[in-house]
Amino acid sequence: MIIDFHTHFYPEKIVAKALAAAREKAKIEPFASGTRDGLIASMRDAGIDLAVALPLVNIPGNGPGLIRWAELNHRPPVIMLGSVHPRDPEFMATLDAVRRAGFAGVKVHPEYQNFSFDEPELEPVWSKIAEMGLFLLTHAGADSGFPPPWHSDPASLRRFHQRHPELTLVLAHGGSWNMWDQVESQLLGLPVYFDLAFVTEILPPERVTRLIRGHGVERCLFGTDSPW
């Protein structure tokens, strides 16, 4: 069975706007339509059995509504994660909705949600995610849609893991996108997972091999970042 651990799709009524905004920010063209049906069609063409889709709560307060939408789309061959906005004072309402929906984890994005993992006031969010037995998948490293300085890097993610060793942590884009030397010095071998979305497009094959072998193949997850 082949599982794509890092995909996205958007509600039909906003997909055109969402793709246009992401295209303008990141200067990349989508490979698929950005809809659920488009994701499934591309999976079929590529021989992918299951996809994990990663919605994101962009605005504090929107969490429960997004979780309801995700729950409606949570059926094979697409498995949904939840999401939470770390700055939402009512974050527990979102996490409770995630648990009721039966999702295994939550997605966050330090750039789109404008936070860093070094902020002490956000610690209760991460502790509660771990306490609930959810895993946390986060964008990590640079993002072509945002100017530097970025909100996450290998050193800050290492500190985060050290503060929350009980939290199952998935670092997207090979640990920290386009920060490969720091990934090797700060993160390789830690008991965290990397997904490989948008890694093979950037790194030569020998560097990808070194990254996977250095970290451990059992902690590296295949991902495409579809539709991108």
C-alpha positions in Angstrom: 0.0 0.0 0.0 1.3 3.5 -0.9 0.2 6.4 1.3 0.8 10.0 0.3 1.1 11.6 3.8 1.0 15.3 2.6 -1.8 16.5 0.4 -4.3 19.4 0.2 -7.6 20.1 -1.4 -10.1 22.9 -1.0 -13.9 23.3 -0.9 -15.4 23.6 -4.4 -16.8 27.1 -3.7 -13.3 28.6 -2.9 -10.9 26.4 -4.8 -10.3 28.9 -7.6 -9.6 31.7 -5.1 -7.4 29.4 -2.9 -5.3 28.3 -5.9 -4.9 31.8 -7.2 -3.8 33.1 -3.8 -1.2 30.3 -3.3 0.0 30.6 -6.9 0.6 34.4 -6.4 2.4 33.9 -3.1 4.6 31.0 -4.0 4.9 31.5 -7.8 4.2 27.9 -8.6 1.6 26.2 -10.7 -0.7 23.4 -9.4 -0.4 19.9 -10.9 -4.0 19.0 -10.0 -7.3 20.8 -9.8 -7.2 21.4 -6.0 -10.5 19.6 -5.4 -11.1 16.3 -3.6 -12.1 14.7 -6.9 -8.9 16.0 -8.6 -6.8 14.6 -5.8 -8.4 11.2 -6.1 -7.9 11.3 -9.9 -4.2 12.1 -9.6 -3.9 9.4 -6.9 -5.4 6.9 -9.3 -3.0 7.9 -12.1 0.0 7.6 -9.8 -1.0 4.3 -8.1 -1.5 5.9 -4.7 -3.8 4.0 -2.4 -4.5 6.5 0.4 -3.9 10.2 0.9 -3.7 12.2 4.1 -5.2 15.7 3.5 -4.0 18.6 5.7 -6.6 21.4 6.2 -5.5 24.5 8.0 -7.3 26.9 10.4 -6.1 30.2 9.1 -8.1 32.5 11.5 -8.6 32.0 15.2 -12.3 31.0 15.9 -12.7 29.1 12.6 -11.5 25.8 14.0 -14.8 24.0 14.8 -16.3 25.0 11.3 -13.2 23.7 9.5 -13.3 20.4 11.5 -17.0 19.9 10.5 -16.0 20.3 6.8 -13.0 17.9 7.3 -15.2 15.3 8.9 -17.6 15.3 5.9 -14.6 14.5 3.6 -13.0 11.9 5.9 -13.5 8.7 3.9 -11.2 6.5 1.8 -9.2 7.0 -0.3 -8.7 10.4 1.6 -8.0 10.5 5.3 -8.3 13.9 6.9 -6.3 15.5 9.7 -7.6 18.2 11.9 -6.1 21.6 12.5 -5.9 24.1 15.3 -4.9 27.8 15.4 -2.4 28.1 18.3 -3.4 31.7 19.0 -7.1 30.9 19.4 -8.1 31.5 23.1 -10.7 28.8 22.6 -8.3 26.2 21.1 -9.8 23.5 23.3 -13.1 23.7 21.5 -11.3 22.9 18.2 -9.3 20.1 19.8 -12.4 18.6 21.3 -14.0 18.7 17.8 -10.9 17.0 16.4 -11.2 14.2 19.0 -14.9 13.7 18.4 -14.3 13.5 14.6 -11.8 10.7 15.2 -8.8 12.4 13.5 -5.4 11.1 14.4 -3.6 14.4 14.4 -3.6 18.2 13.7 -1.8 20.4 11.1 -0.3 23.8 11.9 1.7 26.2 9.8 3.9 28.8 11.5 3.9 31.2 8.5 0.2 31.2 7.7 -0.7 31.2 11.4 2.0 33.6 12.3 3.6 31.9 15.4 6.9 30.3 16.4 7.4 27.3 18.5 9.5 29.3 21.0 6.6 31.3 22.3 5.9 30.4 26.0 2.3 31.4 25.9 1.5 28.7 23.3 2.9 25.8 25.4 -0.5 24.8 26.8 -1.7 24.1 23.2 1.1 21.7 22.5 0.8 20.0 25.9 -2.9 19.5 25.4 -2.3 18.0 21.9 0.1 15.5 23.4 -2.2 14.8 26.4 -5.0 13.9 24.0 -2.8 11.4 22.1 -2.9 13.4 18.8 0.2 13.8 16.6 1.3 17.2 15.4 2.2 17.8 11.7 3.8 21.2 11.1 5.2 23.0 8.1 9.0 23.3 8.8 11.6 25.7 7.4 11.5 28.2 4.6 8.3 28.8 2.6 8.5 30.3 -0.9 5.2 32.2 -0.3 6.7 34.3 2.6 9.8 36.4 3.0 12.4 35.7 5.6 12.9 35.5 8.5 10.8 32.4 8.8 9.0 31.3 11.9 10.5 27.8 12.2 14.0 26.3 11.7 15.8 23.2 12.8 17.2 24.7 16.0 13.8 25.9 17.2 12.2 22.6 16.3 14.9 20.7 18.2 14.2 22.8 21.3 10.5 22.2 20.8 11.0 18.5 20.7 13.2 18.6 23.8 10.4 20.4 25.7 7.7 18.0 24.4 9.4 14.6 24.0 6.0 12.9 24.6 4.5 14.6 21.5 4.5 12.6 18.2 5.9 15.2 15.8 6.0 15.2 12.0 8.1 17.9 10.4 7.1 18.5 6.8 9.4 19.1 3.9 12.4 17.0 5.1 12.6 18.5 8.6 12.9 22.1 7.5 12.6 23.0 3.8 15.7 24.5 2.2 17.7 24.4 5.5 19.3 21.1 4.8 22.7 21.7 6.5 20.9 22.7 9.7 18.6 19.7 9.4 21.6 17.4 9.3 23.3 19.1 12.3 20.1 19.6 14.5 17.5 17.0 13.7 18.9 13.9 12.1 18.3 10.9 14.3 15.9 12.5 16.7 12.7 10.5 17.4 10.6 12.7 15.1 9.2 12.1 11.6 10.0 13.9 8.4 7.7 14.0 5.4 9.4 14.3 2.1 7.0 16.7 0.3 8.8 19.1 -2.0 12.2 17.6 -1.1 13.1 15.6 -4.2 12.2 18.6 -6.4 15.0 20.6 -4.7 17.7 18.2 -3.6 19.8 16.0 -5.9 19.2 12.2 -5.4 22.4 11.6 -3.4 21.5 14.3 -0.9 17.9 12.9 -0.5 19.5 9.5 0.1 21.8 10.9 2.7 18.9 12.6 4.4 16.8 9.5 4.6 19.6 7.2 5.6 20.9 9.7 8.2 17.5 10.1 9.8 16.2 6.5 9.4 13.9 5.3 6.7 11.4 4.2 9.3 10.9 7.9 10.3 10.6 9.3 6.7 7.1 9.6 5.2 6.3 9.8 1.5 4.4 13.0 0.5 3.7 15.0 -2.6 2.2 18.3 -1.4 -0.5 17.8 -4.0 -1.8 19.8 -5.8 1.5 21.7 -5.7 
